[in-house]
């Protein structure tokens, strides 16, 4: 039977033959797509000592991502059946990421959770049974991160979520995170870039390709990082000069439409379709080399202690300095609990599009003047 790297594009290209044929996935042994002479495509998994074949579902009624996730879950359950109720951390982690993370979280949340668990916990616990991981083990790893409070808190939240999932699956009776409190108290940031710092970041970002374009768009629009990084051409109205973010991309799960100006239009460029900022290897995967790119940007612009989210705060602060009403700024930022909220928000259906256009135009004019000085 042939082996191939199953992707949506590959599955769509599979043609029916005179006899039924199964194409096995190179990335997940025992998982494949069966194509009948009539052209029906069905996902299947083969497992157990007797190599029992089980049908998962028909494509495209069942997506490839969900079928692969189900296959991994079934293969893991068979492994558990052979070795009792114990499961190694790395096996459980793979199952958690493919069944819980990808299905119950937005893409950026799933990516960040995976990054934290793989970076801080997988190297230590890789082949250890979940039952053998103690509260002291977790505390020891978290304590080493106290010098970076934000990373420390996020890592703790990720591992606590993982073990709560493991408890629900009955892989462990009790979570080793039980009784542990959040390591550090969250600190509210107030960093706003000065005019000189804005110029340094802008000019440095101009030399950094897709990452630099993302940075400049964050400063121009005030949107969140994942919203700009995940932009697709179909979200953009060239005629209306607006960008519409779908609910699944926004923090408050509400569609968000905002206008953009000439400087933003110049950065958006001539992309014809798909993601604006994909990885180099896969046109359907959002840019994700954040740490290395930010490190390179910091070396180029040499300004102290700042984050990409500070650009959103800088945007809002400059709008205030330009006299933009707070409710217009809140509308641009897509704050659900802003100046117009509660009962007022229910009855006030005005989009403030004209007011937002004025604010964006004023901000771009000020930024352009600043960059020339």
Buried (B, 14 or more C-beta within 10 A) or exposed (E): EEEBEBBEEBBEEBEBEEEEBBBBBEEBBBBBBBBEEEEEBBBBBBBBEEEEBBEBBEBEEBEBEBBBBBBBBBBBEBBBEEEEEBBBBBBBBBBBBBBBBBEEBBBBEBBBBBBBBBEBBBEEBEEEBBBEBEBEBBBEBBEEBEEEBEBBBBBBBBBBBBBBBBBEBEBBEEBBBEEBEEBBEEEEEEBBBEBEBBBBBBEBBBEBEBBBBBBBBBBBBBBBBBBBBBBBBEBBEEEEBBBBBBEEBBBEEEEBBBBBBEBBEEBBEEEEEEBBBBBEEEEEEBBBEBEEBBEBBBEBBEBEEBEBEBBBBBBBBBBEEBEBBBBBBBBBBBBBEBBBBEEEEEEEEEEBBEBBBBBBEBBBBBBEEBBEE
